Amino acid sequence: MEKERWNERIQKWEEKTETLLAKSPERKNPFTTLSGIEVKRLYTKEDRAREDEELPGEFPYTRGIRPTMYRSHLWTMRQYAGFGTAEETNQRFHYLLKQGQTGLSVAFDLPTQIGYDSDDPMATGEVGKVGVAIDSLQDMEALFAGIPLDKVSTSMTINAPAAILLAMYIAVGEKQGVKPHQLRGTIQNDILKEYVARGTYIFPPKPSMRLITDIFAYCAKEVPKWNTISISGYHIREAGSTAVQEVAFTLANGIAYVEAALKAGLEVDQFAPRLSFFFNAHNHFFEEIAKFRAARRLWAKIMRERFHASNERSLQLRFHTQTGGSTLTAQQPDNNIVRVTLQALAAVLGGTQSLHTNSRDEALALPTEESARIALRTQQIIAYESGVADTVDPLGGSYFIEALTDQIEQAALEYIEKIDAMGGAVQAIEQGFMQGEIRRTALDTQRKIESGEEVVVGVNRFRLEQEEQPGLMRVDPQIATQQIEKLKRVRSQRDAGKVKACLDRLKQAAQTSENLMPRILEAVKAYATVGEICHTLRGVFGEYQSV
């Protein structure tokens, strides 16, 4: 009887709606999310696929990984920073910490990311441009000067040479008197997404996966508080994927890392509690919130049902979020403050563990100090003034959010099953499957923007006749010269014989199944450079050539 009355009410509502729309038609709009999921005019209890009531901190963690979430501990405010020399970046770190930032996040320059020293011909024109230049342990010491590593957690966006930068961080900690087991932080260390979307790879997949599992095994014993990988959907989304593809391809890569670690002889609950993830926060507010909830639920099921993990922390998808760099516009850059605010709010409502908010001028240059402060203040206002952190999963139970969460989960699962049928993420990458899907989506999005079907305020609608050029930060072109001079001094002052012996031992170990982390740490402490260590490994592993 109750069902019949409900159906009658819905029918009357639809009739009333159609009458009103005859007088005032709906806006011409496809009314879909950015993933192409249809957004209905109205959501009701009939759209909820799940009847059971989930609680935060309980499997499958749709509503959050902790029972109290932000009521007991706010997310880490971790602004991404790095430019020029280690000394300059150190000054920015101290500034951000003084402004209330609660964690560090290091951006490395392109030569460091692909394993070349600043004096290598391959580094010409790129030293210190998109991040800080790190050549040796001396640079790492300068980068963290005056920053107690037992009091702050550090995230490092580094992938192919991740083992080297982690070894340098461990060595700096020891010089400060901080033991490895006291260190907290994250290395990105996600090479698969480099092949898919970003391109800062060095070695082929097999030895790259070996380096990653060596880090898993080493940190499980020596650096237990360290997040050994940040499996990244961020760059997949930046390359043009949908939210569904971001979840699917990221979790498929995560499955590949778990399988590689198991194959290397590790127990799932030995390494899985330190796996972490990194997602994008894009413009469709509700889809982003639902995306984070769906990813948490899907990963919990994968870890319990596929890998039989029993440690609760192995099931919990912990993630960092960065607002969408590709959504920033060079036109009317102050509009980016609004975009970033909405994206950051979606990340918080979706239950992120840490957050970086992009600066308004990053479509034009590295952020100025003022822009970086505004970006940090955006997080602080959300945290302390908005009230959204006062209750757990405040949008949980929303008919729309719950339906969208279910749809994203199902669509992502279909992608994962397709990748499984190909033999897994590595095989899917080698076949160009993920890359092709992302390219098609990116092209479709660009066509919609150019046609005006997808509105970008200030770009294809509401443009200004004359744009005001804001003051931009510029990296001193003499940075490269200064960095090369520092590198020369390091090479002249170190024990060259000791460096050679360390690199020879590393080369020998790379030809066996020995864990390479102790050998890399030994070389780093002798002041072997990033380029020298990577060159040694290139000689054994070779270099990856993209398909």
Stockholm file with secondary structure:
# STOCKHOLM 1.0

chainA/1-547         MEKERWNERIQKWEEKTETLLAKSPERKNPFTTLSGIEVKRLYTKEDRAREDEELPGEFPYTRGIRPTMYRSHLWTMRQYAGFGTAEETNQRFHYLLKQGQTGLSVAFDLPTQIGYDSDDPMATGEVGKVGVAIDSLQDMEALFAGIPLDKVSTSMTINAPAAILLAMYIAVGEKQGVKPHQLRGTIQNDILKEYVARGTYIFPPKPSMRLITDIFAYCAKEVPKWNTISISGYHIREAGSTAVQEVAFTLANGIAYVEAALKAGLEVDQFAPRLSFFFNAHNHFFEEIAKFRAARRLWAKIMRERFHASNERSLQLRFHTQTGGSTLTAQQPDNNIVRVTLQALAAVLGGTQSLHTNSRDEALALPTEESARIALRTQQIIAYESGVADTVDPLGGSYFIEALTDQIEQAALEYIEKIDAMGGAVQAIEQGFMQGEIRRTALDTQRKIESGEEVVVGVNRFRLEQEEQPGLMRVDPQIATQQIEKLKRVRSQRDAGKVKACLDRLKQAAQTSENLMPRILEAVKAYATVGEICHTLRGVFGEYQSV
#=GR chainA/1-547 SS CHHHHHHHHHHHHHHHHHHHHHHSCCCSCCCBCTTCCBCCSCCCGGGCCCCSCCCTTSTTCTTCSSSSGGGTCCCEEEEEECCBSHHHHHHHHHHHHHTTCCEEEEEBCHHHHTTCCTTSGGGTTTTTSSSBCCCSHHHHHHHTTTCCTTTCCEEEECCTTHHHHHHHHHHHHHHHTCCGGGCCEEECCCCHHIIIIICCCCSCHHHHHHHHHHHHHHHHHHCTTEECEEEECHHHHHTTCCHHHHHHHHHHHHHHHHHHHHHTTCCHHHHGGGEEEEEEECSCHHHHHHHHHHHHHHHHHIIIIISCCCSHHHHCCCEEEEECGGGCCSSSTTHHHHHHHHHHHHHHHTTCSEEECCCTTTTTSSCCHHHHHHHHHHHHHHHHHSSTTSSSSTTTTCHHHHHHHHHHHHHHHHHHHHHHHHTSHHHHHHTTHHHHHHHHHHHHHHHHHHHTSSCCBTTTBSCCSSCCCCCCCCCCTTHHHHHHHHHHHHHHHSCHHHHHHHHHHHHHHHTTTCCSHHHHHHHHHTTCCHHHHHHHHHHHHCCCCCC
#=GC SS_cons         CHHHHHHHHHHHHHHHHHHHHHHSCCCSCCCBCTTCCBCCSCCCGGGCCCCSCCCTTSTTCTTCSSSSGGGTCCCEEEEEECCBSHHHHHHHHHHHHHTTCCEEEEEBCHHHHTTCCTTSGGGTTTTTSSSBCCCSHHHHHHHTTTCCTTTCCEEEECCTTHHHHHHHHHHHHHHHTCCGGGCCEEECCCCHHIIIIICCCCSCHHHHHHHHHHHHHHHHHHCTTEECEEEECHHHHHTTCCHHHHHHHHHHHHHHHHHHHHHTTCCHHHHGGGEEEEEEECSCHHHHHHHHHHHHHHHHHIIIIISCCCSHHHHCCCEEEEECGGGCCSSSTTHHHHHHHHHHHHHHHTTCSEEECCCTTTTTSSCCHHHHHHHHHHHHHHHHHSSTTSSSSTTTTCHHHHHHHHHHHHHHHHHHHHHHHHTSHHHHHHTTHHHHHHHHHHHHHHHHHHHTSSCCBTTTBSCCSSCCCCCCCCCCTTHHHHHHHHHHHHHHHSCHHHHHHHHHHHHHHHTTTCCSHHHHHHHHHTTCCHHHHHHHHHHHHCCCCCC
//
